[in-house]
Amino acid sequence: MFGISIYENSNSELIPKFSSHQLANFDYIELTLGDNSFDTTAALEEPFILNKRVRVVHLPELNFSNLNKHKLAIKKLSEAGIGIFNIHLFSSKSKISLEKRIECIRDFENLASTGLTITVENTAEGTEDFERLFSKAGRLRFCLDVGHANLGGDPGRSGEFIDKFSDRLSLIHIHDNLGGLNEKCDLHLPLGKGTIDFSQIFSRLRQAKYKGPVTLELYKASYSEWMRSLIYAKKLNENL
């Protein structure tokens, strides 16, 4: 199942701007709520949600001193039929220690116990960090971001994540980049435009018997680039 990531820019406009016909090539939509607006009421009025095309909501970076807004958003959007909610363990806006962030994120376990899927996505962390998280928050699930895992000088990290957390894997983000050591290198390129070996990634996913959603997360890509990436990913998946 392959989806498209649609996000809000600083003006609360949805990007990319594709027609319903173009979006129909994707199995679902992952809606990323922007940090600036984070307006759950407005999100509930989006036609993608009204016509049940949104399967995943990617929440803004967490405010670790107050998670109530995020928890309220999950509650309201789940009532619209959305079942998967993705958050980051890391926040570039927070100086809070990893241990404190883990303690805060444990609050989401109560929501996970209601039948919702709450995934935590890798950014700059390694497998050890997520082992610490899941040892204390056993009902949370894992979102593997393949592009993020290619940064930090360890191109094999996606495979390590898959091997370690295949039993928790509930969402995957795919996009390409050229490697690098910091957030500026997180380019979200179309597949094949960077250095990531996606054939190896999909082979590892096949070995892990992963059957869940895979979201394409591209920035500033044309519709043809989205489609080439989608066709490429589907071919890799079918050839395994």
Long-range contacts (C-beta under 8 A, 24 or more apart in sequence): 1-27, 1-28, 1-212, 1-213, 1-214, 2-26, 2-27, 2-213, 2-214, 2-215, 2-216, 2-230, 2-233, 2-234, 3-27, 3-28, 3-29, 3-30, 3-55, 3-56, 3-213, 3-214, 3-215, 3-216, 4-28, 4-29, 4-30, 4-215, 4-216, 4-226, 5-29, 5-30, 5-32, 5-58, 5-173, 5-215, 5-216, 5-217, 5-218, 6-30, 6-31, 6-32, 6-48, 7-31, 7-32, 7-34, 7-58, 8-32, 8-33, 8-34, 8-36, 8-37, 9-34, 10-34, 10-36, 12-36, 12-37, 12-39, 12-42, 14-46, 16-221, 16-223, 16-226, 18-223, 18-226, 22-223, 23-48, 23-53, 25-227, 25-230, 26-216, 26-230, 27-55, 27-213, 28-53, 28-54, 28-55, 28-56, 28-213, 29-53, 29-54, 29-55, 29-56, 30-54, 30-55, 30-56, 30-57, 30-58, 30-86, 30-213, 30-215, 30-217, 31-56, 31-57, 31-58, 32-57, 32-58, 33-57, 33-58, 33-59, 33-60, 33-73, 34-60, 35-60, 35-61, 38-69, 38-73, 40-72, 40-73, 40-76, 40-77, 43-73, 43-77, 44-76, 44-77, 44-80, 49-77, 49-80, 49-82, 52-81, 54-82, 55-82, 55-83, 55-84, 55-213, 56-82, 56-84, 56-85, 56-86, 56-171, 56-213, 56-215, 57-82, 57-84, 57-85, 57-86, 58-86, 59-85, 59-86, 59-87, 61-88, 61-91, 61-92, 61-93, 61-94, 62-87, 62-88, 62-91, 62-94, 62-101, 62-104, 62-105, 63-94, 64-91, 64-94, 64-96, 64-100, 64-101, 64-104, 67-104, 67-107, 67-108, 71-107, 71-108, 71-111, 74-108, 74-111, 74-116, 74-118, 75-111, 78-114, 78-116, 83-115, 83-116, 83-117, 84-116, 84-117, 84-119, 84-170, 84-171, 84-213, 85-111, 85-116, 85-117, 85-118, 85-119, 86-119, 86-120, 86-121, 86-143, 86-171, 87-118, 87-119, 87-120, 87-121, 88-120, 88-121, 88-123, 89-120, 89-121, 89-122, 89-123, 89-125, 89-129, 89-130, 89-133, 90-123, 90-124, 90-125, 92-183, 98-125, 98-129, 98-132, 99-132, 102-132, 102-133, 102-136, 102-137, 103-136, 105-133, 105-137, 105-140, 106-136, 106-137, 108-137, 108-140, 109-137, 109-138, 109-139, 109-140, 112-139, 112-140, 112-141, 113-139, 117-141, 117-170, 117-171, 119-143, 119-170, 119-171, 121-145, 121-148, 121-171, 121-173, 122-148, 122-149, 122-161, 123-148, 124-148, 124-151, 124-152, 124-183, 126-154, 126-157, 126-160, 127-157, 127-160, 127-161, 127-164, 127-165, 130-161, 130-164, 130-165, 131-164, 134-165, 134-168, 140-168, 141-168, 141-169, 141-170, 141-171, 142-168, 142-169, 142-170, 142-171, 143-170, 143-171, 143-172, 143-173, 144-169, 144-171, 144-172, 144-173, 145-172, 145-173, 145-217, 146-172, 146-173, 146-174, 146-175, 146-196, 146-198, 146-201, 147-173, 147-174, 147-175, 147-176, 147-177, 147-186, 147-187, 147-188, 147-196, 147-217, 148-173, 148-186, 150-177, 150-179, 150-194, 150-195, 150-196, 151-177, 151-179, 151-180, 151-181, 151-182, 151-183, 151-185, 151-186, 152-181, 153-179, 153-181, 155-179, 155-195, 155-196, 155-197, 158-196, 158-201, 158-204, 159-200, 159-201, 159-204, 162-201, 162-204, 162-205, 162-208, 162-210, 163-204, 163-208, 166-208, 166-209, 166-210, 169-208, 169-210, 169-212, 170-212, 170-213, 171-212, 171-213, 171-215, 172-205, 172-210, 172-212, 172-213, 172-214, 172-215, 173-214, 173-215, 173-217, 174-198, 174-201, 174-214, 174-215, 174-216, 174-217, 174-229, 174-233, 175-216, 175-217, 175-218, 175-219, 187-219, 188-217, 188-218, 188-219, 189-218, 189-219, 189-221, 190-218, 190-221, 190-225, 190-226, 190-228, 190-229, 191-216, 191-228, 191-229, 191-232, 191-233, 192-228, 192-229, 192-232, 198-232, 198-233, 198-236, 199-236, 202-233, 202-236, 202-237, 202-240, 203-240, 205-240, 206-240
